[in-house]
Amino acid sequence: MIDEDPTALTHGEVLFIVNRYIGVAGGFLGIDDGYLGQFSYRTFREFFPEYCNIDFPGWPEGATTREAFIEIVKALPSQAQVKVLRGVLQRFPVTPKAAFRQEQVAQINALIARIEGVKLIGGGDLKGASEVVRAALQDAQALMESGGSARAVDRVHTALHGYLKFICQEEEIEVPDQPTIGALLRAIKLNHPKLANLGERSGEVRIILNSFGTIAGVLNPIRNNASPAHPNKALLEEPEAWLVINACTSIYTYLDKKLSA
């Protein structure tokens, strides 16, 4: 572990992954024999290149698989630690026999987001957002910082669409099959209990909220016809791409703050 990197995994976080997510062989029967999950020495060595796309760093002398994993991961730079975390989620998925992992998946995804420095555009933290939504926002952030604002439009659109679907699922709000962003937003405005009271100056606020619906109605054609989501020759210019991105982020930032209050 690099001491200067405040985002790198702590010793306790590595232990959480080992003991509470992967599990130590025999540990759940009260016998800790020091071996990690169902790894053999061969599959442990192969885990790093196969699931994490990094070379096996070498075996610490005299270490069990559990001890080796802890030592290796703590010594990796933080961006390599992210690859290990994603590899762990792939190698050890949630299954009926390992349902206990379900609660820890979100915690591991939160560690990934922290290390990668995910900056949610607009300042909201999207408390209920799925990993798909967060990954889309992260991609958009990276594209905007590298000057690819037109390409970021597709990723922000994906994030907003996924977030609105999540809200409808959580509140059991009925929506059409394959709903557009406009249909999802309309259903949320009409049916979400936290949007019944818009507080001070609610009339004017509702006018602004309703204008979001007009914006939402044009997002799909813009994304489909003027972004790299499809092989379009004519893409949005940078100022217009930023206009679309900021419109999307205004919608989800408001809803995140309002609905999670």
N, C-alpha and C positions, 0 to 999 in steps of 0.2 A: 504494500500500500504506500502511496505517495503522501507523506505527511502534509505537504503544502496544499493538497487538494481536498477542500472541505466537503466535496460531494462524494468522495470515495466511500466505499462500504466500511463501516466500523466492524470491530471484532464481534460485537453483539449481533449485528445484522447478518454477518456470515454464519454465526451459530444458529440464528433463526432459520436461515435457509437449510442448513444441514439437519438440525434436530427436528424442526417443526414442519418443514415442507418436504424435503426429500425423505427424511427419516433414516435412522441408523438400524441396520439389520438386527432383528431381534428386539429392538428397543420397545416396540409396542407390546411385547410380551413380558416386558420387565427384565430382559436380558440384553445388555449393551455389549456386543462383542467388538465394537469399534469399526465396523465395516459399513460403508455408505450405501444405503438403498440396496439394490440388487446388483451393484457393480461387481464384476470380477476385475482382476488386475488388468486384463486385456481391454475390456469394455470401458474401464475408467480412462485408460490412456487414449482410447479412440474417441471418447466423448468430446474432447476439446476440439480436434479438427473436424469431426463429423457434425456436431451440433452447435459449436461456437465459432467455427471458422478461424480458429487460432491454433498455432502449433502447440503440441504438448510441451509444457515448460520443463519437464524433467521430474523425476520422482525424488522427493525428499527422503534422505536416508533413514531406513527403519520405520517409515510411517505406514500406518494403515490407510485405506482409501479415505476414511473420514479425516484423519489427520492431514493427509496429503491435500485434500480438497481445501481445507481451511487455510493451510499454509500457502498453497498456490494462488488462491483467489485473493487473499490479503496482499500478496506481492504484486499483483497485476495492476497496471494503470487503470483508472476508472472507466475509460471507454472500452477496455477489454473486459472489465467486470460486467458491463452491460451485456456484452455478447454471451458471457457465461450465464447471466440471469435469464436471457431469452432461451439459451440452450437448455437450462433447467426446466423451464416451463414446457418446452417441446418434449424433452426426454421423460419428464415425469408429469404427464397431464392429469387432470381430474378424472377419475374413473369411479364406478360404483364401489370398488374395493378401496379406493383412496379418496372418498368424498371429503375427508377432513381437509384436503388441500384447497377446497373451494374458497374458504374464508381467507386463505393466505395469498391467493392469486392477486387480489387488489393491492395487497401490501408490497408484493414483488414489483408489480407494475408501477407503484408509487416510487419505489427505489429507482427504477429505470428512469422515470420522468425526472427525478431529482438529479441524478448523475448527468443526464443529457441536457439538463438546464432548459426544460421545456418552458417556453414563455408563452402563456396563453394570450393570444392577441386580444387587446381590449382590456385586459386586467382582471377578467373573471377567472375563477378557478374551476368552473364547471364541476361542481361537487359530485354530480351524478353521472358524469360523462363516462362512456365506455372507453376501453383502450383503443378501439378503432377511431373514435372521435379524437382522442388525445394524439394519436399517431398522425392523423390528418392535419391537426393544428400544428404539430411539430414540423411536418413536411412543409406546410405553408410558411411558417416562420423562417425556415432555412432558405426557401426559394426567394422570399422577399428580401432577405439580407444579402442574397447573391445577385439581386437584380432581376429575378425571374418572376415579377409580379403577375404577369399574365398566366403563368403556370400555377401560381398560388391560388388563383381564382377557383380552379377545380377542387383543390384540397380544402379550401375554406367552405365551398359549397357542400362538399362531402361531410365536413364536420358539422355544419349547421343542420343538414338533413338528418344525420345520425342523432344529433342532440334532440331535435324535435320529436323524432320517433321514440327516443328513450322517454321523454316526458309523457307522451301519450300512453306508452306501455305501463309506466309507473302509476299513472292515474286511471288506467283502464278506460281511456278515451277512445271511442270507436272512430276509425278512419277508413277510407277506401283502401282497396288493395293497391299496392305500389303507389302510395300517396306522394304528391309533389310537396315541395316546401310550402307552397301557398296553402294547400289543403291541410297540412299539418298545423300550420300557424293558425288558420281559421278555426280548426277544431279546438285548439288550446285556448284561444281567446274566448270562445263560446262556452267552454265546459270546465276549465280549470278553476277550482274554488278560490285560489289566491289572486285571480284576476278580476274577481267580482268587485273588490274594493280597490280603487286606484289612488286613494288618499286625497290630499289637498289638490284642488284644481283638477278634479278627476275628469271633467268634461274635456278640457284641453288635452290632458294626458291621453285620454282615449282616442282623440283625433290623431295624435302622434302614433299611438299604437296601431290604429287602423291603417295609417299610411304604411306601416311595415307590411301590411298585406299586399298593397300595391307593389312595393319593392319585391316581395317574395314571388309575385306573379311573373316577373320578368327574369328571375334568376336562372330558371331552367334553360330558356332559349339562349341566354348569354353564355352560360356554361357549355351548352351543347354546340353552339355555333361560333363562339369567339374565344375559346380557350383550347389548350392542347388536350382536353378530355377526348376530343375526336380529331381526326387529321384535317383540321381547318387551316386554310392558307392565311386568312386574315384574322389576326388576333387583336385583342384590346391593346390600345396604347397604354403606357404606364400610368398616366393620370387617371384614365378611366378604369383601369384594373384596380387601382387603389380605391377609387370611389365604390366599386362593387365590394371589395374586401371590407372596407369600413362600414358599409351598409350591413353586410352579413354580421360583422362582429358587434355592431350596435344591437342587433336583434338578440343574439345569444347572450351578450353581456347583461342586457336588461333582464331577460328571462331568468338567467342564473341568479342574479341578485334578488329578484322579486320572489321567485319560487323557492329559493333555499333559505329565505329569511326566517 
